[in-house]
Amino acid sequence: MRIWADTFNVTTPDDTSIVVRRDFDAPPDKVWRALTEPEHLRRWLGDPSFPLTTCEMDVRVGGRYRWVFTQPDGPGVMGVRGTYDEVDRPHRIVSTEQFDDFPGPSINTLVLRKRGDSRTAMMLTVAYVDREMRDGDPFRVQRARIRRSTRSRERAAERDNRRSRVLCRRRVTPR
């Protein structure tokens, strides 16, 4: 079963970048709107199990964005923020991207190019500081935070149990 259309391609052309290429059966202006207007972005970015619940975008040089994906029936939350460094409607956006709980940031360069047949070729280049950041485990920070929180709760429960045992012994021991 093929999930993505044949017009979708992801490569790692060097040690620090990821390049996503995709063709759309729409002119550049429509693709631009789908990528830069919250009411359109919410319809396709994310999925029902982890939808885009916060979508704030000020698409202009110096503008900022904030996206939050929230798991409807669970604790999962993933936030992304960044700034727009270059905006050339409907052709190019250069932005920073920083996930709340992941290493970063990355520099993202989005280029839309009109094809002669009223289609649009998109190329998104995500450039990281180094290969470790590009290839790293993005959920490592979240797992470490959960482990620390779990250990902290376990230690607190053990302290409470020790206190309860001490208090019980004191009450039972005759004076």
Backbone as CSV, one residue per row, in Angstrom:
resi,resn,N_x,N_y,N_z,CA_x,CA_y,CA_z,C_x,C_y,C_z
1,MET,0.836,-1.181,0.000,0.000,0.000,0.000,0.881,1.244,0.000
2,ARG,0.613,2.161,-0.880,1.398,3.381,-0.972,0.627,4.507,-0.297
3,ILE,1.252,5.102,0.726,0.577,6.160,1.483,0.685,7.499,0.762
4,TRP,1.855,7.820,0.262,2.077,9.109,-0.402,2.037,8.923,-1.910
5,ALA,1.658,9.979,-2.569,1.617,9.958,-4.036,3.028,9.822,-4.597
6,ASP,3.104,9.433,-5.858,4.401,9.319,-6.527,5.105,10.662,-6.643
7,THR,4.403,11.732,-6.341,4.990,13.068,-6.470,5.654,13.532,-5.178
8,PHE,5.890,12.623,-4.243,6.476,12.960,-2.943,7.819,12.260,-2.806
9,ASN,8.876,13.021,-2.406,10.205,12.448,-2.314,10.959,13.118,-1.171
10,VAL,11.618,12.329,-0.326,12.435,12.846,0.772,13.850,12.308,0.596
11,THR,14.834,13.208,0.666,16.236,12.799,0.552,17.062,13.494,1.635
12,THR,18.261,12.954,1.856,19.250,13.583,2.736,20.491,13.816,1.871
13,PRO,20.555,14.961,1.185,21.624,15.189,0.216,23.004,15.406,0.829
14,ASP,23.036,15.723,2.127,24.312,15.899,2.817,24.115,15.521,4.278
15,ASP,25.128,15.753,5.099,25.069,15.316,6.494,24.165,16.146,7.390
16,THR,23.716,17.302,6.930,22.959,18.176,7.827,21.580,18.566,7.307
17,SER,21.169,18.069,6.147,19.918,18.531,5.546,18.958,17.398,5.223
18,ILE,17.691,17.767,5.190,16.629,16.915,4.665,15.929,17.732,3.591
19,VAL,15.681,17.135,2.436,14.988,17.831,1.355,13.721,17.054,1.023
20,VAL,12.606,17.777,1.053,11.307,17.201,0.716,10.855,17.841,-0.592
21,ARG,10.523,16.999,-1.563,10.010,17.493,-2.848,8.621,16.912,-3.066
22,ARG,7.748,17.766,-3.571,6.407,17.294,-3.865,5.808,18.162,-4.950
23,ASP,5.041,17.538,-5.828,4.308,18.264,-6.867,2.842,18.327,-6.464
24,PHE,2.229,19.463,-6.745,0.813,19.668,-6.441,0.071,19.995,-7.721
25,ASP,-1.132,19.512,-7.818,-1.984,19.788,-8.968,-2.779,21.067,-8.702
26,ALA,-2.027,22.153,-8.494,-2.622,23.462,-8.207,-1.571,24.521,-8.516
27,PRO,-1.999,25.733,-8.823,-1.034,26.804,-9.087,-0.341,27.254,-7.798
28,PRO,0.814,27.902,-7.908,1.576,28.309,-6.728,0.786,29.141,-5.713
29,ASP,-0.099,30.017,-6.171,-0.833,30.850,-5.227,-1.715,30.006,-4.300
30,LYS,-2.351,28.974,-4.837,-3.197,28.110,-4.001,-2.346,27.285,-3.032
31,VAL,-1.215,26.792,-3.494,-0.327,26.031,-2.615,0.196,26.949,-1.512
32,TRP,0.558,28.167,-1.874,1.031,29.161,-0.893,-0.011,29.357,0.205
33,ARG,-1.272,29.537,-0.206,-2.333,29.753,0.775,-2.499,28.540,1.683
34,ALA,-2.393,27.346,1.126,-2.517,26.124,1.933,-1.396,26.015,2.967
35,LEU,-0.248,26.615,2.663,0.909,26.546,3.554,1.000,27.709,4.534
36,THR,0.298,28.812,4.262,0.510,30.021,5.062,-0.737,30.580,5.738
37,GLU,-1.902,30.014,5.479,-3.128,30.517,6.104,-3.651,29.469,7.081
38,PRO,-3.790,29.859,8.358,-4.172,28.891,9.396,-5.416,28.071,9.073
39,GLU,-6.436,28.686,8.484,-7.665,27.935,8.212,-7.433,26.808,7.206
40,HIS,-6.441,26.969,6.340,-6.103,25.906,5.389,-5.100,24.914,5.996
41,LEU,-4.120,25.427,6.704,-3.080,24.573,7.285,-3.678,23.551,8.256
42,ARG,-4.653,23.991,9.052,-5.302,23.091,10.023,-5.960,21.889,9.343
43,ARG,-6.354,22.063,8.083,-7.071,20.985,7.384,-6.150,19.836,6.970
44,TRP,-4.850,20.105,6.803,-4.001,19.041,6.278,-2.773,18.729,7.131
45,LEU,-2.325,19.636,7.988,-1.118,19.379,8.783,-1.508,18.648,10.067
46,GLY,-0.863,17.546,10.347,-1.233,16.695,11.472,-2.173,15.612,10.980
47,ASP,-2.725,14.869,11.905,-3.724,13.862,11.533,-4.717,13.726,12.682
48,PRO,-5.799,12.976,12.486,-6.829,12.911,13.530,-6.319,12.436,14.895
49,SER,-5.278,11.620,14.924,-4.768,11.139,16.210,-3.845,12.153,16.883
50,PHE,-3.443,13.201,16.154,-2.537,14.218,16.703,-2.746,15.516,15.925
51,PRO,-3.943,16.122,16.035,-4.273,17.275,15.192,-3.581,18.570,15.610
52,LEU,-3.506,19.467,14.657,-2.993,20.815,14.883,-4.085,21.596,15.603
53,THR,-3.871,21.904,16.887,-4.904,22.548,17.695,-4.660,24.041,17.892
54,THR,-3.416,24.471,17.770,-3.074,25.894,17.823,-2.309,26.215,16.554
55,CYS,-2.762,27.233,15.845,-2.105,27.612,14.590,-2.115,29.131,14.487
56,GLU,-1.018,29.738,14.900,-0.872,31.188,14.853,0.264,31.500,13.886
57,MET,-0.018,32.340,12.899,0.985,32.640,11.875,0.909,34.109,11.476
58,ASP,2.060,34.756,11.465,2.192,36.127,10.978,3.239,36.072,9.872
59,VAL,2.793,35.704,8.666,3.708,35.403,7.565,4.177,36.701,6.911
60,ARG,5.235,37.239,7.485,5.913,38.439,6.962,7.321,38.415,7.527
61,VAL,8.231,39.136,6.906,9.602,39.183,7.414,9.567,39.691,8.851
62,GLY,10.159,38.926,9.753,10.149,39.267,11.170,8.944,38.718,11.917
63,GLY,7.967,38.174,11.190,6.781,37.591,11.832,7.123,36.277,12.498
64,ARG,6.199,35.821,13.308,6.402,34.582,14.065,5.266,33.606,13.792
65,TYR,5.531,32.345,14.124,4.468,31.351,14.080,4.553,30.467,15.306
66,ARG,3.414,29.869,15.648,3.315,28.923,16.758,2.282,27.881,16.378
67,TRP,2.706,26.620,16.393,1.811,25.499,16.126,1.881,24.560,17.324
68,VAL,0.731,24.041,17.715,0.692,23.030,18.776,-0.196,21.889,18.299
69,PHE,0.338,20.693,18.392,-0.390,19.473,18.067,-0.740,18.809,19.395
70,THR,-1.991,18.360,19.542,-2.438,17.797,20.814,-3.147,16.470,20.572
71,GLN,-2.744,15.474,21.328,-3.372,14.158,21.244,-4.730,14.241,21.949
72,PRO,-5.839,14.008,21.227,-7.169,14.188,21.825,-7.444,13.312,23.042
73,ASP,-7.006,12.068,23.021,-7.312,11.141,24.109,-6.065,10.727,24.870
74,GLY,-5.138,11.657,25.041,-3.912,11.289,25.725,-3.121,12.506,26.129
75,PRO,-1.939,12.270,26.675,-1.132,13.364,27.207,-0.236,14.044,26.160
76,GLY,-0.231,13.539,24.940,0.720,14.022,23.952,0.469,15.457,23.512
77,VAL,1.527,16.275,23.581,1.499,17.651,23.091,2.848,17.914,22.443
78,MET,2.823,18.517,21.258,4.064,18.869,20.582,3.930,20.294,20.057
79,GLY,4.808,21.165,20.509,4.778,22.553,20.080,5.931,22.880,19.159
80,VAL,5.663,23.772,18.215,6.666,24.236,17.251,6.522,25.744,17.146
81,ARG,7.659,26.422,17.099,7.620,27.875,16.938,8.753,28.298,16.016
82,GLY,8.636,29.506,15.499,9.706,29.995,14.651,9.443,31.410,14.193
83,THR,10.372,31.878,13.366,10.271,33.219,12.800,10.431,33.133,11.293
84,TYR,9.876,34.121,10.613,10.001,34.214,9.162,11.120,35.207,8.843
85,ASP,12.157,34.710,8.174,13.311,35.547,7.848,13.234,36.116,6.433
86,GLU,12.631,35.374,5.510,12.395,35.840,4.139,11.005,35.394,3.728
87,VAL,10.266,36.292,3.069,8.943,35.945,2.556,8.802,36.602,1.187
88,ASP,8.648,35.781,0.152,8.460,36.260,-1.221,7.248,35.513,-1.794
89,ARG,6.064,36.072,-1.557,4.805,35.431,-1.961,4.704,35.361,-3.466
90,PRO,4.306,34.322,-4.059,4.068,32.951,-3.606,5.219,32.019,-3.966
91,HIS,6.452,32.476,-3.774,7.597,31.708,-4.276,8.512,31.115,-3.214
92,ARG,8.728,31.843,-2.104,9.794,31.408,-1.201,9.542,31.899,0.221
93,ILE,9.846,31.019,1.179,9.847,31.374,2.600,11.100,30.765,3.217
94,VAL,11.820,31.569,3.985,12.918,31.061,4.809,12.512,31.340,6.253
95,SER,12.540,30.276,7.068,12.105,30.419,8.453,12.959,29.574,9.378
96,THR,12.931,29.932,10.658,13.529,29.066,11.674,12.428,28.148,12.184
97,GLU,12.831,27.018,12.720,11.869,26.076,13.291,12.471,25.497,14.560
98,GLN,11.743,25.647,15.675,12.203,25.120,16.958,11.063,24.363,17.621
99,PHE,11.259,23.056,17.815,10.286,22.263,18.555,10.510,22.523,20.041
100,ASP,9.445,22.536,20.820,9.549,22.828,22.249,10.471,21.860,22.972
101,ASP,10.380,20.585,22.652,11.113,19.572,23.408,12.223,18.888,22.623
102,PHE,12.600,19.436,21.496,13.615,18.791,20.667,14.800,19.734,20.484
103,PRO,15.940,19.172,20.130,17.080,20.027,19.806,16.765,20.886,18.586
104,GLY,17.498,21.932,18.413,17.265,22.804,17.261,17.966,24.110,17.483
105,PRO,17.670,25.077,16.713,16.641,25.105,15.670,17.167,24.622,14.329
106,SER,16.245,24.523,13.382,16.622,24.275,11.992,16.265,25.524,11.200
107,ILE,16.867,25.635,10.028,16.523,26.699,9.085,15.807,26.007,7.929
108,ASN,14.583,26.444,7.658,13.767,25.826,6.618,13.633,26.782,5.439
109,THR,13.893,26.269,4.247,13.734,27.057,3.024,12.711,26.361,2.143
110,LEU,11.592,27.030,1.937,10.502,26.510,1.120,10.503,27.262,-0.205
111,VAL,10.520,26.533,-1.304,10.491,27.141,-2.639,9.344,26.514,-3.422
112,LEU,8.490,27.370,-3.986,7.409,26.929,-4.870,7.723,27.414,-6.267
113,ARG,7.638,26.497,-7.246,7.951,26.838,-8.626,6.806,26.392,-9.521
114,LYS,6.325,27.319,-10.320,5.235,26.999,-11.246,5.778,26.104,-12.349
115,ARG,4.996,25.060,-12.636,5.316,24.206,-13.768,4.380,24.587,-14.896
116,GLY,4.790,24.344,-16.098,4.038,24.767,-17.275,2.622,24.239,-17.354
117,ASP,2.329,23.147,-16.677,1.014,22.532,-16.774,0.094,22.932,-15.620
118,SER,0.236,24.151,-15.126,-0.545,24.722,-14.011,-0.404,23.914,-12.727
119,ARG,0.732,23.280,-12.568,1.059,22.554,-11.344,2.131,23.336,-10.609
120,THR,2.417,22.901,-9.378,3.449,23.550,-8.572,4.418,22.507,-8.058
121,ALA,5.688,22.784,-8.228,6.737,21.954,-7.640,7.168,22.623,-6.341
122,MET,7.147,21.861,-5.251,7.575,22.375,-3.954,8.873,21.692,-3.561
123,MET,9.783,22.487,-3.004,10.996,21.928,-2.418,11.193,22.580,-1.055
124,LEU,11.250,21.748,-0.013,11.494,22.216,1.344,12.832,21.650,1.792
125,THR,13.760,22.534,2.117,15.057,22.123,2.638,15.107,22.483,4.113
126,VAL,15.341,21.474,4.942,15.455,21.669,6.386,16.929,21.468,6.727
127,ALA,17.587,22.538,7.173,19.028,22.501,7.452,19.269,22.553,8.957
128,TYR,19.989,21.542,9.460,20.311,21.449,10.879,21.760,21.853,11.112
129,VAL,22.114,22.061,12.371,23.467,22.461,12.730,24.474,21.357,12.424
130,ASP,24.080,20.117,12.715,24.989,18.991,12.490,24.188,17.718,12.232
131,ARG,24.915,16.672,11.896,24.266,15.403,11.563,23.551,14.789,12.774
132,GLU,24.143,14.917,13.947,23.523,14.364,15.152,22.145,14.969,15.382
133,MET,22.036,16.263,15.154,20.741,16.910,15.331,19.759,16.442,14.260
134,ARG,20.235,16.320,13.033,19.354,15.857,11.958,18.876,14.434,12.190
135,ASP,19.787,13.552,12.599,19.473,12.139,12.723,19.086,11.722,14.131
136,GLY,19.140,12.657,15.077,18.891,12.325,16.475,17.469,11.863,16.725
137,ASP,17.294,11.341,17.899,15.992,10.856,18.338,15.201,12.043,18.877
138,PRO,14.217,12.529,18.141,13.512,13.736,18.571,12.687,13.551,19.838
139,PHE,12.388,12.308,20.200,11.573,12.074,21.389,12.427,11.778,22.618
140,ARG,13.771,11.816,22.456,14.689,11.531,23.558,14.424,12.457,24.743
141,VAL,14.262,13.743,24.484,14.055,14.712,25.558,12.749,14.426,26.284
142,GLN,11.690,14.136,25.535,10.403,13.844,26.179,10.481,12.580,27.022
143,ARG,11.129,11.537,26.510,11.240,10.295,27.279,12.045,10.517,28.557
144,ALA,13.125,11.283,28.463,13.937,11.569,29.651,13.118,12.340,30.681
145,ARG,12.326,13.292,30.242,11.480,14.074,31.151,10.455,13.164,31.830
146,ILE,9.859,12.254,31.076,8.874,11.328,31.646,9.547,10.408,32.661
147,ARG,10.753,9.899,32.332,11.472,9.023,33.269,11.793,9.760,34.565
148,ARG,12.278,11.021,34.448,12.590,11.800,35.650,11.338,12.022,36.485
149,SER,10.241,12.344,35.832,8.982,12.584,36.537,8.503,11.309,37.227
150,THR,8.609,10.177,36.546,8.189,8.899,37.118,9.058,8.547,38.317
151,ARG,10.392,8.704,38.176,11.290,8.414,39.299,10.998,9.322,40.473
152,SER,10.719,10.579,40.206,10.409,11.529,41.275,9.140,11.114,42.018
153,ARG,8.105,10.709,41.267,6.864,10.250,41.903,7.108,8.975,42.702
154,GLU,7.935,8.069,42.171,8.234,6.829,42.886,8.988,7.127,44.183
155,ARG,9.960,8.056,44.132,10.706,8.421,45.346,9.782,9.053,46.373
156,ALA,8.886,9.923,45.912,7.937,10.561,46.832,7.024,9.518,47.463
157,ALA,6.562,8.561,46.686,5.699,7.506,47.223,6.464,6.669,48.242
158,GLU,7.714,6.349,47.957,8.528,5.558,48.895,8.756,6.339,50.191
159,ARG,9.018,7.645,50.111,9.168,8.469,51.318,7.882,8.443,52.137
160,ASP,6.744,8.577,51.446,5.458,8.543,52.152,5.253,7.195,52.829
161,ASN,5.623,6.107,52.139,5.496,4.771,52.736,6.378,4.626,53.968
162,ARG,7.619,5.124,53.899,8.530,5.055,55.054,7.959,5.847,56.222
163,ARG,7.454,7.029,55.963,6.863,7.855,57.024,5.677,7.143,57.654
164,SER,4.843,6.537,56.808,3.676,5.819,57.337,4.108,4.669,58.229
165,ARG,5.144,3.917,57.818,5.628,2.789,58.632,6.185,3.287,59.960
166,VAL,6.929,4.388,59.920,7.500,4.950,61.145,6.381,5.394,62.071
167,LEU,5.395,6.100,61.524,4.284,6.566,62.353,3.513,5.399,62.934
168,CYS,3.300,4.346,62.153,2.595,3.171,62.655,3.374,2.511,63.777
169,ARG,4.696,2.385,63.640,5.517,1.768,64.683,5.476,2.598,65.965
170,ARG,5.501,3.897,65.809,5.480,4.754,66.992,4.169,4.604,67.746
171,ARG,3.084,4.450,67.036,1.783,4.314,67.688,1.644,2.960,68.380
172,VAL,2.271,1.947,67.837,2.126,0.586,68.379,3.069,0.387,69.558
173,THR,4.226,0.979,69.526,5.238,0.769,70.556,4.770,1.379,71.885
174,PRO,4.706,0.577,72.977,4.286,1.126,74.274,5.350,2.062,74.835
175,ARG,4.919,3.025,75.583,5.852,3.994,76.163,6.118,3.687,77.573
